[in-house]
Amino acid sequence: MTGQVRSSSQASPPSIARIIADELGVQERQVQAVMELLEEGATVPFIARYRKERTGGLDDTQLRNLAERLDYLTDLAKRRETVLSAIREQGKLTPALEREINWAMTKVALEDLYAPYKQKRRTKATIAKEAGLEPLAERLLANPSLSPFDEAKAFIASGKGVKDMDAALEGARDILVERIAETPRLVGKVRETVWKEGKLGSSLVKGKEQEGAKFSDYFDFDEPVTQMPSHRALAVLRGQKEGVLKVKLAVPVEQGREHPALREIRTEFGIAKKGRPGDDWLMDTAEAAWKSKMEPSSSRDVISRVKEGADRDAIKVFSRNMHDLLMAAPAGPKVVMGIDPGIRTGCKVAIVDATGKLLETATIYPHEPKKDWAGSLMTLATLCKRHKVELVSVGNGTAGRETEKLVGDLGTKLPELKLTKIMVSEAGASVYSASELAAKEFPELDVSLRGAVSIARRLQDPLAELVKIEPKAIGVGQYQHDVDQAGLARSLDGVVEDCVNAVGVDVNTASVALLARVAGLNATIAANIVAYREQNGPFKARTELKKVPRFGPKAFEQAAGFLRIMNGKNPLDASAVHPEAYPVVEKIAKAAGRKVETIIGDKAFISKLKPEDFADATFGVPTIKDILKELEKPGRDPRPEFKTATFQEGIDKVTDLKPGMRLEGVVTNVTAFGAFVDIGVHQDGLVHISEMSDTFIKDPHDAVKTGQVVSVTVMEVDVARKRIGLSMKQGGKRPSGAPDKAASALSSKAPPAKEQSKPSDSPFSVLSRLK
């Protein structure tokens, strides 16, 4: 595949809208409508929710994909114009070349076409041309019946640096090698051949055995690039980056057979062994072109393609996990005590009220070296009574289970407190603590105590708290530091934006960080909203938002439907009904002879309404259906009901685990090969994809989500390396005859070196270590 498309029925290439429509399997008019909306400044959440008539009901995922392809194809179009202009200035733009360039559908294909015309430093071929050797190269290529040595005699010119026949033939070869390596169609064919038949291999850098132990599965490894999963590709490339592995891409060739890429070169230029005087010289020239130019470039291109594909897969996994984490069930407006566990420096404690406002902080020392268990219980009891604490949120880091035990002890001794303890992920809490945002929010508070506040608040509302942290710092993906950072940031920002707008934001309680993620808003407008709120009191109506500095008509159009005003003047302001659609609701109320507030929540009445009766040229049936759905349950939260996992008492560390134990845990990370589960022993266990379901599943996301409470059976425990193999199968039993991957991974008998070429995706493979 060269990235170029042809259609005999089309004289000119398809439009960007047509290309995207074909790729996404939608109609061109839908794509055109989205392109127009984006050009007008509309956001993806707004388009997905409030412009269904114009887009034909495209959802946010389709819209994100569309916007990404639009960016790519727009950049491609700009680059195409630059290339055409550059070649035109050289006076070398022929109609045929212009057609080729206009039909190039990828950046790679476009650059292949531009390569022969790109201004570059003087090369051996350039020097040879300056010495007048191009006619010799042309003659030998055009007529293999000519003797290379006889023809070369006429081109000896000491004054031009061509001292003998060998020098003349070497210069002619340099010219042809460059021409071969810059022939666009051939470059594309060779690259595709290497992609289809190539294997990516790795070997140990001498002397790096100990330093690179975590990459041991890849010390002697190779695998076809088309079959290599993203996590293995990223592991190999990380090993290369860390100087532990040497990585090479090669196309296996059976002894006595010709390399397929070399065959492509010969075929393209009509080079063959037919006993003619020039055949051997041309065959050697083809081989030189492959080895010196095309093999290195095609290897780089294919490895880059492998990396891009692996990045896409990893980013997709990260984004799905981030979505699940942000959309986890909120505990809601309850008084919460957050505890950031610690040993030597003590446990940091923070109490927040039902709105997330910080009430009080403390530091206790129940563990080594002070071991003030009684004093810690006394402090916690006093704080719980003083502030009527309902939930205790304990971070799952170092000393997390021991601290949870302390809270359990408190609940046993003082049952009247009616405390519910929950362990939550600390991921990103330290990043938030040291951030500029945290410093502005708590300028007088010690950095270590800010983490306890974050741990408390993320139980109340994970979405509202986690938006304050850079998404990739939350650590719910594979190899987040190895993948394309711009692509990762773009994808995660889109996920955060979609989640925030799917839930909606209470404009009278939301932080600047949360408001900034609302469609149409930015950090400046968000800060202005909070400043206006603090100066003038709570907003009473959505229309009041127009008084906020910088909150213009376009921002209001985009954001208003996602901003909620509870107990305001207009009950619709607490719903997802957009202000532009209020007349529709008033029309419905008038037709029923009722007031608007009386029909909100009246499911029996609303279920009898026909959307078609209220649709018009402005608001079609899809929008009316959304409005009616919202009226049934205004401001509904799409997140699930709050549920907690109960860690088994007495199971606090890896050594407490025994095969066969059935435990409850929380999914902390879902990868391409399985899911990591926190079972309360400071080390997540791995449920390999083969142990996730009694029936076959292709994707772990089909079985679990990040933050989900699951029941698992301990299958294998490697105490020395703190690795835990878990199963989610019914009763923890494998189907009869199924291989015991976890057990085989623990086996002391290592397979022969050649059998190690494809590492096992077991719970104990390098993948879990590189999580």
HELIX and SHEET records of a PDB file:
HELIX    1   1 ILE A   16  LEU A   24  1                                   9    
HELIX    2   2 GLU A   28  GLU A   39  1                                  12    
HELIX    3   3 VAL A   44  TYR A   50  1                                   7    
HELIX    4   4 LYS A   52  THR A   55  1                                   4    
HELIX    5   5 ASP A   60  GLU A   89  1                                  30    
HELIX    6   6 PRO A   95  TRP A  103  1                                   9    
HELIX    7   7 LYS A  107  TYR A  114  1                                   8    
HELIX    8   8 ALA A  115  TYR A  117  5                                   3    
HELIX    9   9 LYS A  124  GLU A  130  1                                   7    
HELIX   10  10 GLU A  134  ALA A  142  1                                   9    
HELIX   11  11 PRO A  148  ALA A  152  1                                   5    
HELIX   12  12 LYS A  153  PHE A  155  5                                   3    
HELIX   13  13 SER A  158  LYS A  160  5                                   3    
HELIX   14  14 MET A  165  ALA A  181  1                                  17    
HELIX   15  15 PRO A  184  GLU A  197  1                                  14    
HELIX   16  16 ALA A  213  TYR A  218  5                                   6    
HELIX   17  17 VAL A  225  GLN A  227  5                                   3    
HELIX   18  18 SER A  230  LYS A  241  1                                  12    
HELIX   19  19 PRO A  260  PHE A  269  1                                  10    
HELIX   20  20 ASP A  279  ALA A  289  1                                  11    
HELIX   21  21 TRP A  290  MET A  294  3                                   5    
HELIX   22  22 GLU A  295  LEU A  326  1                                  32    
HELIX   23  23 TRP A  373  HIS A  387  1                                  15    
HELIX   24  24 GLY A  400  LYS A  413  1                                  14    
HELIX   25  25 PRO A  415  LEU A  417  5                                   3    
HELIX   26  26 ALA A  429  SER A  433  1                                   5    
HELIX   27  27 GLU A  436  GLU A  441  1                                   6    
HELIX   28  28 VAL A  447  GLN A  460  1                                  14    
HELIX   29  29 PRO A  462  LEU A  466  1                                   5    
HELIX   30  30 PRO A  471  ILE A  474  5                                   4    
HELIX   31  31 GLN A  485  VAL A  503  1                                  19    
HELIX   32  32 VAL A  512  LEU A  515  1                                   4    
HELIX   33  33 ALA A  523  ASN A  536  1                                  14    
HELIX   34  34 ARG A  542  LYS A  547  5                                   6    
HELIX   35  35 PRO A  553  ALA A  559  1                                   7    
HELIX   36  36 ALA A  560  PHE A  562  5                                   3    
HELIX   37  37 PRO A  571  ALA A  574  5                                   4    
HELIX   38  38 PRO A  579  ALA A  581  5                                   3    
HELIX   39  39 TYR A  582  ALA A  592  1                                  11    
HELIX   40  40 VAL A  596  ILE A  599  1                                   4    
HELIX   41  41 LYS A  603  SER A  607  1                                   5    
HELIX   42  42 PRO A  611  ASP A  613  5                                   3    
HELIX   43  43 VAL A  621  GLU A  632  1                                  12    
HELIX   44  44 VAL A  654  ASP A  656  5                                   3    
HELIX   45  45 ILE A  689  GLU A  691  5                                   3    
HELIX   46  46 PRO A  700  ASP A  702  5                                   3    
HELIX   47  47 GLN A  730  GLY A  732  5                                   3    
HELIX   48  48 LYS A  741  LEU A  746  1                                   6    
HELIX   49  49 ALA A  753  SER A  757  5                                   5    
HELIX   50  50 VAL A  766  ARG A  769  1                                   4    
SHEET    1   A 3 ASP A 220  PRO A 224  0                                        
SHEET    2   A 3 LYS A 199  LEU A 204 -1                                        
SHEET    3   A 3 LEU A 245  ALA A 250 -1                                        
SHEET    1   B 5 LEU A 358  ILE A 364  0                                        
SHEET    2   B 5 CYS A 347  VAL A 352 -1                                        
SHEET    3   B 5 VAL A 336  ASP A 340 -1                                        
SHEET    4   B 5 LEU A 391  GLY A 395  1                                        
SHEET    5   B 5 THR A 420  VAL A 424  1                                        
SHEET    1   C 2 VAL A 505  ASP A 506  0                                        
SHEET    2   C 2 LEU A 563  ARG A 564  1                                        
SHEET    1   D 6 ARG A 662  VAL A 670  0                                        
SHEET    2   D 6 GLY A 674  ASP A 678 -1                                        
SHEET    3   D 6 GLY A 685  HIS A 688 -1                                        
SHEET    4   D 6 ARG A 723  SER A 727  1                                        
SHEET    5   D 6 VAL A 709  ASP A 718 -1                                        
SHEET    6   D 6 ARG A 662  VAL A 670 -1                                        
END                                                                             
